[in-house]
């Protein structure tokens, strides 16, 4: 196998690796129905306690969980702690907040900053629908209240949590946490300068048992209030005393983002990643609220829990586009985009165009692959022509290698002279491939994470979801590096890659190169790609396999036409040179 082919394959490996790496980077006491409460509370410190004792006042009310539905979400509330047990995305048929037995519910409050002291008493609650002033929409308001007494001073106070759920198709929910005393005295909650800590978690859906970091992931992102860029927490754990714009957990298709709307009261933000028994990875975001010497405080938090889509995240940059009148939240910073996002958008438009013609995303991927192949023909043609010329020239190159086998400098000089005489650029087959790489990477990024492919069927009974690996059957045991699920597409892809390599070798059969290297490039690289792409989304494998098949057709044509043509051209040139040389010799004799 020639050097250029080896370089080309190695560059393909780089494309896959780069693609994968690129894949690795809540309302006032009465919720204002037209705008978000952002009042800055003036803190007048009261004595800080290392610990305190708070006793619920009155008897427990109804402890049964209940549901509230909107156009997009079905939310299960729990009076215990006035919390949310689950959030179900009806449009996308997925649970967005998951927990296991023993976990605290989402939106649990804790005394001070002590995660071992949840405020999990039973709250009284009311549920009512309210029209939003200035909007043609309504919200469902769920209000939880519970009275407490601080044992040392006997001061009674109330904790109130109000949730506002849009009844339209928005995925943003707001929660207002109000704390106030009944006699107007200062709020007696000051544990190491903190009043309470809000927690959200545990697992962002859909449910998973393992993550490979390339084809599915959960990452912790946050954006500081005074910064325009987001930060990625690779370990899943971080603590910060900076003012947050938002913090959250982002998956491949869904995101959970917590936004403190009341500024300058959240003094501490923390993300904790743990593992569980039934949930392999859990991420919880904590925000701690500073203590206040006022008799009443109200803090507002917004939380987005829904698809990781520009269309659903972007509406919170303009107040008129969303029910709460939120603006300038820059939630689209949570999207995983690359420097080739502009190219992915173009490819996305083409994919949707083909889907409009034939409403099957598998077919649309195939048509998009064919189109990109046709667009790249001028570049790929130059590459195959260069390879063909090199192949046709191999007999002469071998003569030079034999003649100057003990003199590398003379060998290189003779080869350079031959290339110049024949008008060949030794790197001619590699440069066109380098130019094509952005399209390959753009297609990889699009087909690896495009939301439209989630749940999209290609072939009934086989490829039923292009966003995940297809499975033909499951073994009762695990195979090392593969697992129990047997996928057919990676096998087809590997076979097409081996055949493509062998077809290429038939065009370069006379070229120098060790048999060991040839075997590795044909079988070793193909096997390596088999394991790399074994758990890849079906849509991505459909693209790579179709690309291989088109490359095979192109190479077969090249082998039959181009290589033979260049060999004939060289033979004719050599014959003409020999004839000219003989005629000159004959003239000299005369």
C-alpha positions in Angstrom: 0.0 0.0 0.0 1.4 3.4 -1.0 2.4 6.2 1.4 -0.4 8.5 0.3 -3.1 5.8 1.0 -1.6 5.3 4.5 -1.7 9.0 5.1 -5.2 9.2 3.9 -6.4 6.5 6.2 -4.6 8.0 9.2 -6.2 11.3 8.4 -9.6 9.5 8.5 -8.8 8.3 12.0 -8.0 11.9 13.0 -11.4 13.0 11.7 -13.2 10.4 13.8 -11.0 11.2 16.9 -11.5 15.0 16.5 -15.2 14.5 16.1 -15.4 12.4 19.2 -13.2 14.8 21.2 -15.4 17.6 20.0 -18.2 15.6 21.1 -16.2 15.5 24.8 -15.9 19.4 25.8 -37.6 30.0 40.1 -42.3 34.5 41.9 -42.9 36.7 45.0 -45.3 35.9 47.9 -47.8 36.5 45.2 -46.2 35.5 41.9 -46.1 38.5 39.6 -47.9 37.5 36.5 -46.3 40.0 34.2 -42.6 40.2 35.3 -40.0 38.3 37.2 -39.3 39.5 40.8 -35.7 40.6 40.9 -35.7 42.7 44.2 -32.4 42.9 45.9 -32.9 42.2 49.6 -30.9 44.4 52.0 -29.2 42.1 54.5 -29.1 43.2 58.1 -27.2 40.4 59.8 -28.5 38.6 62.8 -26.4 36.4 65.1 -25.0 33.5 63.2 -25.5 30.1 64.7 -23.4 27.0 64.1 -26.7 25.0 64.4 -30.3 25.8 65.1 -33.5 23.9 66.0 -36.6 24.6 64.0 -39.9 22.8 64.7 -42.9 22.7 62.3 -46.0 24.3 63.7 -49.4 22.6 63.3 -50.4 19.2 62.0 -49.5 17.6 58.7 -51.9 18.0 55.8 -52.4 15.8 52.7 -49.3 13.7 52.0 -50.5 12.4 48.6 -48.5 13.3 45.5 -50.4 15.1 42.7 -49.8 16.0 39.0 -49.9 19.3 37.1 -49.9 19.2 33.3 -49.1 21.8 30.6 -48.8 21.4 26.9 -45.3 20.1 27.2 -44.8 18.8 30.7 -46.4 16.5 33.3 -45.1 17.4 36.8 -45.5 15.3 39.9 -45.5 17.3 43.1 -44.9 16.0 46.6 -46.2 17.9 49.6 -43.3 16.5 51.6 -41.0 19.4 51.4 -43.1 21.1 48.7 -40.9 19.4 46.1 -41.1 17.9 42.6 -40.8 14.2 42.3 -40.6 13.9 38.5 -40.9 16.0 35.3 -42.1 14.2 32.3 -41.7 15.7 28.8 -44.9 14.6 27.0 -43.7 15.8 23.6 -40.5 13.7 23.6 -41.8 10.9 25.8 -39.0 11.0 28.4 -38.6 11.6 32.1 -36.4 14.6 32.6 -35.8 14.3 36.3 -35.0 10.9 37.7 -34.1 9.7 41.2 -33.8 6.4 43.0 -35.2 5.2 46.3 -33.8 7.2 49.2 -33.0 10.3 47.2 -34.5 13.7 48.1 -36.8 15.2 45.6 -35.9 18.0 43.3 -36.3 21.6 44.7 -35.8 20.5 48.3 -34.7 23.2 50.7 -32.1 22.6 53.4 -31.5 24.5 56.6 -28.5 26.8 56.1 -26.0 24.9 54.0 -26.4 21.6 55.7 -27.3 18.9 53.0 -28.1 16.5 55.9 -30.9 18.7 57.2 -33.6 18.8 54.5 -36.8 20.8 55.1 -38.9 17.8 54.3 -42.0 18.3 56.5 -45.4 18.1 54.9 -46.5 21.5 53.4 -50.1 22.6 52.9 -50.8 23.5 49.2 -53.2 25.1 46.8 -53.4 24.8 43.0 -55.0 27.4 40.8 -54.8 28.7 37.2 -54.0 32.3 36.6 -54.0 34.5 33.5 -50.8 36.3 32.8 -51.2 40.0 32.5 -50.2 41.3 29.1 -50.0 37.8 27.6 -52.6 35.6 26.0 -51.4 32.7 28.2 -52.0 31.3 31.6 -49.9 29.7 34.3 -50.8 27.0 36.9 -49.6 28.2 40.3 -48.8 25.6 43.0 -48.3 27.2 46.4 -46.8 25.3 49.3 -46.7 26.8 52.9 -45.5 25.6 56.3 -45.0 27.4 59.6 -42.0 26.9 61.9 -40.8 28.0 65.3 -37.2 28.7 66.2 -36.9 27.0 69.6 -34.3 29.4 71.2 -36.3 32.6 70.7 -39.7 31.2 70.1 -40.0 33.2 66.9 -42.5 31.8 64.4 -42.0 32.2 60.7 -43.4 30.8 57.4 -41.7 29.2 54.5 -43.6 29.5 51.2 -42.7 28.0 47.9 -44.7 29.0 44.8 -44.3 27.2 41.5 -45.5 28.8 38.2 -46.0 26.3 35.4 -46.8 27.8 31.9 -49.8 26.1 30.4 -48.4 26.6 26.9 -45.6 24.6 25.4 -42.7 26.4 27.2 -40.2 24.4 29.2 -39.3 27.1 31.7 -40.8 26.9 35.2 -40.4 29.5 38.0 -40.3 29.1 41.8 -40.4 31.8 44.4 -39.2 31.1 47.9 -40.5 33.4 50.5 -39.6 33.4 54.2 -41.3 35.8 56.6 -42.0 36.1 60.4 -45.5 36.5 61.8 -44.6 39.3 64.2 -42.4 41.4 62.0 -39.2 40.4 63.8 -36.0 39.5 61.8 -36.0 36.0 60.2 -34.3 33.8 62.7 -32.5 31.5 60.2 -28.8 32.3 60.2 -26.7 29.2 60.2 -23.1 30.1 59.4 -24.4 33.2 57.5 -26.7 31.1 55.3 -30.6 30.9 55.4 -31.3 27.9 53.1 -29.9 25.9 50.3 -31.9 24.9 47.2 -31.1 21.6 45.5 -32.1 20.2 42.1 -31.3 16.7 40.8 -30.6 13.9 40.5 -30.4 12.5 36.9 -31.3 14.4 33.8 -33.2 12.2 31.4 -33.4 10.0 29.6 -32.3 7.3 32.0 -29.0 5.7 31.3 -26.8 3.0 32.9 -23.5 4.0 31.3 -22.1 6.9 29.3 -19.2 6.7 26.8 -18.6 10.4 26.6 -18.9 10.5 22.8 -22.3 9.3 21.9 -24.1 10.2 25.2 -22.9 12.3 28.1 -23.9 14.4 31.1 -21.9 17.5 31.6 -22.0 20.3 34.2 -22.0 23.8 32.7 -22.3 27.2 34.3 -22.2 30.8 33.2 -21.3 33.6 35.6 -23.6 36.6 35.7 -20.9 39.1 34.6 -19.5 36.8 31.9 -20.7 36.0 28.4 -19.1 32.6 28.1 -19.9 29.3 29.8 -17.6 27.1 31.7 -17.4 23.3 31.5 -16.9 21.3 34.7 -15.2 18.1 33.4 -15.3 16.3 36.7 -19.0 17.2 37.4 -18.0 18.8 40.7 -17.4 22.5 41.4 -18.0 25.2 44.0 -18.2 28.9 43.4 -18.9 32.0 45.4 -19.3 34.1 42.2 -22.8 35.4 41.2 -24.3 32.8 38.8 -26.1 33.6 35.6 -27.1 30.0 35.5 -25.8 26.5 36.3 -27.0 23.1 35.1 -26.6 19.7 33.8 -26.6 19.1 30.0 -27.0 15.9 28.2 -26.8 15.1 24.5 -30.5 16.0 23.8 -31.8 17.6 27.1 -30.7 20.2 29.6 -31.6 21.3 33.1 -30.5 24.9 33.9 -31.1 26.7 37.2 -31.2 30.5 37.1 -31.2 32.7 40.2 -33.4 35.6 39.2 -33.1 37.6 42.4 -29.6 39.0 42.2 -26.9 39.1 44.9 -28.5 36.8 47.4 -27.1 33.4 46.2 -23.7 33.3 47.9 -22.6 29.8 47.1 -23.2 27.4 44.1 -22.1 23.8 44.1 -22.4 20.8 41.7 -21.9 17.3 43.0 -21.7 14.2 40.9 -22.2 10.9 42.6 -23.1 7.3 41.7 -26.1 5.3 42.9 -27.4 1.8 42.9 -30.0 2.1 40.1 -28.7 5.3 38.6 -25.1 5.1 37.6 -24.5 8.8 37.6 -26.3 11.5 39.5 -25.7 15.3 39.3 -27.2 17.7 41.9 -26.9 21.5 41.7 -27.0 23.4 45.0 -27.5 27.2 45.5 -27.2 28.7 49.0 -29.0 31.8 50.0 -27.4 34.3 52.5 -29.0 35.0 55.8 -31.1 38.2 56.2 -32.0 40.4 59.1 -35.3 41.5 57.3 -38.7 40.2 58.4 -39.5 39.0 54.9 -37.5 37.9 51.9 -38.6 36.6 48.5 -36.2 35.0 46.0 -37.1 33.9 42.5 -35.5 31.0 40.6 -36.2 30.0 37.0 -35.4 26.5 35.8 -35.4 25.2 32.3 -36.0 21.5 31.9 -36.4 20.4 28.3 -34.8 19.8 24.9 -31.4 21.2 24.2 -32.6 23.2 21.2 -31.8 26.7 20.1 -35.5 27.3 19.4 -36.6 26.5 23.0 -33.6 28.0 24.7 -33.4 31.2 22.7 -36.8 32.6 23.6 -35.5 33.6 27.0 -33.3 36.3 25.5 -36.3 38.5 24.5 -39.0 39.3 27.1 -41.8 39.4 24.6 -41.1 35.8 23.4 -41.8 34.0 26.7 -44.5 34.0 29.3 -42.4 35.2 32.2 -40.9 38.2 30.3 -37.3 36.9 30.9 -34.5 38.4 28.8 -30.8 38.2 28.3 -30.3 34.8 29.9 -28.0 33.4 27.1 -29.3 29.9 27.7 -28.1 29.0 24.2 -24.6 29.0 25.6 -25.5 25.6 27.0 -25.7 24.2 23.5 -22.8 22.0 22.3 -21.6 23.7 19.2 -18.4 23.7 17.3 -16.4 26.1 15.1 -18.2 24.4 12.2 -21.7 25.1 13.6 -22.3 27.3 10.5 -21.6 24.3 8.3 -23.8 22.0 10.4 -26.6 24.5 9.9 -26.2 24.3 6.1 -26.1 20.5 6.2 -29.2 20.5 8.5 -31.1 22.5 6.0 -30.2 20.0 3.3 -31.2 17.1 5.5 -34.6 18.6 6.3 -35.1 19.3 2.5 -34.6 15.7 1.7 -36.8 14.7 4.6 -39.5 17.0 3.3 -39.3 15.1 -0.1 -39.1 11.6 1.5 -40.2 11.7 5.1 -37.7 9.2 6.4 -34.5 10.5 8.0 -32.6 7.3 7.1 -33.3 8.0 3.4 -32.6 11.6 3.9 -29.1 10.8 5.3 -28.4 8.6 2.3 -29.5 11.3 -0.1 -27.4 13.9 1.8 -24.4 11.6 1.6 -24.8 11.2 -2.1 -25.2 15.0 -2.6 -22.0 15.8 -0.6 -20.2 13.1 -2.6 -21.3 14.7 -5.8 -20.3 18.2 -4.6 -16.9 16.8 -3.7 -16.3 15.0 -7.0 -14.0 17.7 -8.4 -11.8 17.4 -5.3 -12.0 13.7 -4.9 -11.3 13.3 -8.6 -8.0 15.1 -8.3 -7.1 12.8 -5.4 -8.0 9.6 -7.3 -6.2 10.9 -10.4 -3.1 11.6 -8.4 -3.3 8.1 -6.9 -3.9 6.6 -10.4 -0.8 8.4 -11.8 1.3 7.2 -8.9 0.0 3.6 -9.4 0.8 3.8 -13.1 4.3 5.0 -12.4 5.2 2.3 -9.9 7.3 0.2 -12.2 9.6 3.1 -12.8 9.7 4.0 -9.1 10.6 0.4 -8.3 13.5 0.6 -10.8 14.8 3.7 -9.1 14.5 2.1 -5.7 16.4 -0.9 -6.9 19.0 1.1 -8.7 19.7 3.5 -5.8 18.9 1.2 -2.9 22.1 2.1 -1.1 22.0 5.8 -1.9 18.8 7.4 -0.4 19.8 11.0 -1.5 20.2 9.9 -5.1 17.0 7.8 -4.9 15.0 10.8 -3.7 16.5 13.1 -6.3 15.7 10.6 -9.1 12.1 10.2 -7.8 11.7 14.0 -7.7 12.9 14.3 -11.3 10.5 11.6 -12.4 7.6 13.3 -10.7 8.5 16.6 -12.3 8.8 15.0 -15.8 5.4 13.3 -15.4 3.7 16.3 -13.8 2.8 14.5 -10.6 2.4 16.0 -7.1 3.2 13.2 -4.6 0.8 14.8 -2.1 -1.9 15.3 -4.7 -4.1 12.6 -3.2 -3.8 14.0 0.3 -4.5 17.7 -0.1 -8.0 17.2 -1.6 -8.9 15.0 1.3 -7.7 17.7 3.7 -10.0 20.2 2.0 -12.9 17.8 2.4 -12.4 17.3 6.1 -14.6 20.2 7.3 -17.6 18.6 5.6 -16.8 15.2 7.1 -16.5 16.7 10.6 -19.7 18.8 10.0 -21.7 15.7 9.0 -20.3 13.8 12.0 -21.4 16.6 14.4 -24.8 16.9 12.8 -25.7 13.2 12.6 -24.2 12.4 16.1 -26.4 14.9 18.0 -29.2 16.2 15.8 -32.4 16.3 17.9 -34.6 15.4 14.8 -33.0 11.9 14.7 -34.1 11.1 18.2 -36.7 8.4 17.8 -36.6 8.6 14.0 -37.2 5.3 12.3 -35.4 4.2 9.2 -36.2 0.5 8.7 -39.1 -0.9 10.8 -38.1 -3.9 12.9 -34.4 -3.1 12.6 -33.3 0.6 12.7 -36.1 2.1 14.7 -34.2 5.0 16.2 -31.4 6.7 14.3 -30.1 8.4 17.5 -29.0 5.2 19.2 -27.4 1.9 18.1 -29.7 -0.6 16.5 -29.8 -4.1 18.2 -30.7 -7.3 16.3 -30.6 -9.5 19.5 -29.2 -9.5 23.0 -27.0 -12.2 24.4 -27.4 -13.6 27.9 -23.8 -12.7 28.6 -21.4 -9.9 27.9 -18.7 -9.9 25.2 -15.5 -7.9 26.1 -15.5 -4.4 24.6 -18.9 -5.0 23.0 -21.4 -6.0 25.7 -24.5 -8.1 25.3 -26.2 -6.1 22.6 -25.4 -7.2 19.1 -25.4 -4.4 16.5 -25.5 -5.2 12.8 -24.6 -1.8 11.3 -21.1 -1.8 12.7 -20.5 -5.2 11.1 -21.8 -4.0 7.7 -19.7 -0.8 8.0 -16.5 -2.8 8.8 -17.1 -5.1 5.9 -17.6 -2.1 3.6 -14.4 -0.6 4.9 -12.3 -3.8 4.3 -13.7 -4.1 0.8 -12.9 -0.5 0.1 -9.3 -1.0 1.3 -8.9 -4.1 -0.9 -10.3 -2.3 -3.9 -7.8 0.5 -3.3 -5.0 -2.0 -3.0 -5.9 -3.5 -6.3 -5.1 0.0 -7.8 -1.8 0.1 -6.0 -0.8 -3.6 -6.2 2.5 -2.8 -7.7 3.5 -0.3 -5.1 6.2 -0.8 -2.5 5.2 -1.5 1.1 5.4 -4.3 3.6 2.8 -7.0 3.7 2.5 -6.4 7.5 1.6 -2.8 6.9 -0.8 -3.7 4.1 -2.6 -6.2 6.4 -2.8 -3.7 9.2 -4.2 -1.0 7.0 -6.8 -3.4 5.6 -7.9 -5.4 8.6 -6.3 -3.8 11.7 -7.6 -0.3 11.0 -11.1 -1.7 10.0 -11.2 -3.7 13.3 -10.1 -0.6 15.2 -12.9 1.4 13.6 -15.4 -1.4 14.4 -14.8 -1.0 18.1 -14.7 2.8 17.9 -18.0 3.0 16.1 -19.7 0.0 17.7 -22.0 2.1 20.0 -22.3 5.0 17.5 -25.8 6.3 16.7 -27.4 4.4 13.8 -27.7 7.6 11.7 -23.9 8.1 11.9 -23.2 4.6 10.8 -25.7 4.9 7.9 -23.7 7.9 6.7 -20.3 6.2 7.1 -21.4 3.0 5.4 -23.0 4.8 2.5 -19.9 6.9 2.2 -17.8 3.7 2.0 -20.1 2.2 -0.7 -19.9 5.4 -2.8 -16.1 5.4 -2.4 -16.0 1.7 -3.6 -18.0 2.6 -6.7 -15.7 5.5 -7.4 -12.6 3.4 -6.9 -13.9 0.6 -9.1 -14.4 3.2 -11.9 -10.9 4.6 -11.3 -9.4 1.1 -11.4 -11.0 0.3 -14.7 -10.7 3.6 -16.5 -8.2 6.0 -14.9 -5.3 3.7 -13.9 -5.4 1.9 -17.2 -5.5 5.2 -19.1 -2.5 6.6 -17.3 -0.6 3.3 -17.8 -1.3 3.5 -21.5 -0.3 7.2 -21.6 3.0 6.4 -19.9 3.6 3.5 -22.2 2.9 5.7 -25.2 5.3 8.4 -23.9 8.0 5.8 -23.3 7.5 4.3 -26.7 7.7 7.8 -28.3 10.9 8.5 -26.3 12.4 5.2 -27.4 11.5 5.9 -31.0 13.0 9.3 -30.8 16.1 8.0 -29.2 16.5 5.3 -31.8 16.1 7.8 -34.7 18.7 10.1 -33.1 21.1 7.2 -32.8 20.5 6.3 -36.4 21.3 9.8 -37.5 24.5 9.9 -35.5 25.7 6.7 -37.2 25.2 8.3 -40.6 
